[in-house]
Amino acid sequence: MSLPPSNMDNLTLADKVTTLLDAASIAGAYQIAKESKLGVVVRIDIEDVISVLGALRQGNKDSSENGNDGLRFEQLIDVFGADVRDRIEVTYRLRSLSSNADLMVKFELPYGGTYFSVGEVYAAAWMPERELCEMFGLVLENHPNPKRLLTTEGLPPFLRKEVAIRTKEDIWGSMTWE
């Protein structure tokens, strides 16, 4: 004898995430889209980063009432950025180990914008946040160690499109051989 399918069997990951965020009183602060190569993507405003990521990590343990079947994104896989025209797009890749699902959370910042650390929600974000801010020229706030990670002071944010690519003459010409 087989058990009847639960109401969660008919819901997509996007529907489950919508239910989870609505239950956390974050209604309207996000947009969910299915992007062909990335899967489900949640686009948010910078002001909502901590609350949205906190809700996704916490999930809702009362699965029978809200229908999210215990969906929680317990693990931060990566934090990365991309220079898109005149701003930086920051992406968090999250994984739900209990539901075997991945989710991307994205928001945009202007060049030189302030990035608020999410290390209190996902401790795995501490190092990638430092690298992201350094490589794209963002200001890192609410971080226990906001120092540069890879380069020294005075170097430009190398991954921004406005930074000129150095030639080998630029690099080798500055070296002295004694």
C-alpha positions in Angstrom: 0.0 0.0 0.0 1.5 3.4 -1.0 1.0 6.6 0.9 -1.0 9.4 -0.8 1.2 12.1 -2.2 1.6 15.2 0.0 0.7 18.7 -1.2 4.4 19.4 -1.6 4.8 16.9 -4.4 3.0 19.2 -6.8 4.9 22.4 -5.9 8.0 23.6 -7.6 11.1 24.8 -5.8 10.1 28.4 -6.7 6.6 27.8 -5.1 8.2 26.3 -1.9 10.6 29.3 -1.6 7.8 31.7 -2.1 5.8 30.0 0.7 8.8 30.1 3.0 9.5 33.8 2.4 5.9 34.8 2.7 5.6 32.9 6.0 8.6 34.9 7.2 6.8 38.2 6.5 9.1 39.1 3.6 6.2 39.3 1.1 6.9 41.6 -1.8 10.6 42.2 -1.0 11.7 39.7 -3.7 11.2 38.4 -7.2 11.6 34.7 -8.1 12.5 33.7 -11.6 13.5 30.4 -13.3 16.6 31.1 -15.3 17.4 28.3 -17.7 21.1 27.7 -16.7 21.0 28.8 -13.0 17.8 27.2 -11.9 15.7 29.2 -9.4 16.9 32.7 -8.7 15.6 35.1 -6.0 16.3 38.7 -6.8 16.2 41.1 -3.8 17.1 44.6 -2.8 20.3 45.2 -0.8 18.3 46.3 2.2 16.6 42.9 2.5 19.7 40.7 2.2 20.0 39.8 5.9 16.3 39.1 6.4 15.9 37.1 3.2 19.0 34.9 3.8 18.1 34.5 7.5 14.6 33.3 6.5 16.0 30.9 3.9 18.5 29.5 6.4 16.0 29.2 9.2 13.2 27.8 7.1 10.0 26.9 8.9 9.9 23.8 11.0 6.1 23.7 11.0 5.8 22.1 7.6 2.2 20.9 7.9 0.8 24.4 8.3 2.7 26.3 5.7 3.4 23.6 3.1 7.1 24.1 2.8 7.9 20.6 4.0 10.8 21.8 6.2 12.6 23.5 3.3 15.8 25.1 4.7 18.9 26.3 3.0 21.5 25.2 5.5 24.6 25.7 3.5 26.2 28.6 1.7 28.1 27.2 -1.3 29.6 30.5 -2.6 29.4 34.2 -2.8 30.6 35.8 -6.1 30.1 39.0 -8.1 29.9 40.2 -11.7 30.4 43.6 -13.2 27.2 44.3 -15.2 27.4 47.6 -17.0 27.4 50.2 -14.3 27.0 48.1 -11.2 28.1 45.0 -9.4 25.7 42.0 -9.2 26.3 39.9 -6.1 25.2 36.3 -6.0 24.8 33.8 -3.1 24.5 30.1 -4.0 22.7 28.3 -1.3 22.0 24.6 -0.9 19.2 22.7 1.0 20.7 19.5 2.2 17.4 18.2 3.4 15.6 18.8 0.1 18.6 18.4 -2.3 17.9 21.8 -3.9 20.1 24.7 -4.9 19.0 28.4 -5.0 20.7 31.6 -6.2 20.0 34.9 -4.3 21.0 38.0 -6.2 21.1 41.7 -5.6 22.9 44.7 -7.2 25.2 47.4 -5.8 26.6 50.6 -7.5 30.3 50.9 -8.0 31.9 51.7 -4.6 28.6 50.8 -2.8 28.4 49.5 0.7 28.2 45.7 1.2 26.8 44.5 4.5 28.3 41.2 5.6 26.0 38.2 6.0 28.6 36.3 8.2 26.2 36.3 11.1 23.8 34.2 9.0 26.3 32.1 7.1 29.8 32.0 8.7 31.1 30.6 5.4 30.7 34.0 3.9 33.5 35.7 5.8 36.3 35.1 3.4 34.5 35.3 0.0 33.0 38.6 1.1 36.4 40.1 1.7 37.6 38.9 -1.7 34.4 40.2 -3.4 34.7 43.6 -1.9 38.4 43.9 -2.7 38.2 42.7 -6.3 35.1 44.9 -7.1 35.9 48.0 -5.0 33.0 47.7 -2.6 33.0 49.0 1.0 32.7 46.1 3.5 30.5 46.8 6.6 29.6 44.7 9.7 32.6 42.3 9.2 35.0 41.4 12.0 38.1 41.7 9.8 37.4 44.0 6.8 41.1 44.2 5.7 42.2 43.4 2.2 42.7 39.6 1.6 44.6 39.3 -1.7 46.2 42.6 -2.6 47.8 45.6 -1.0 46.4 49.0 -0.5 46.4 51.3 -3.5 45.7 48.7 -6.1 42.5 49.1 -8.3 39.6 46.8 -8.1 40.8 44.3 -10.8 37.5 42.7 -11.7 35.7 45.9 -12.7 35.4 46.5 -16.4 36.6 50.1 -16.1 40.0 49.0 -14.9 42.4 48.8 -17.8 44.1 45.4 -18.5 47.8 45.6 -17.9 50.2 44.5 -20.7 53.3 42.4 -20.1 55.4 45.5 -20.7 53.6 47.2 -17.9 54.4 44.3 -15.6 57.9 43.4 -16.7 58.9 47.1 -17.2 58.3 47.8 -13.5 60.6 45.0 -12.4 64.2 45.6 -11.7 66.8 42.8 -12.1 69.9 43.2 -10.0 
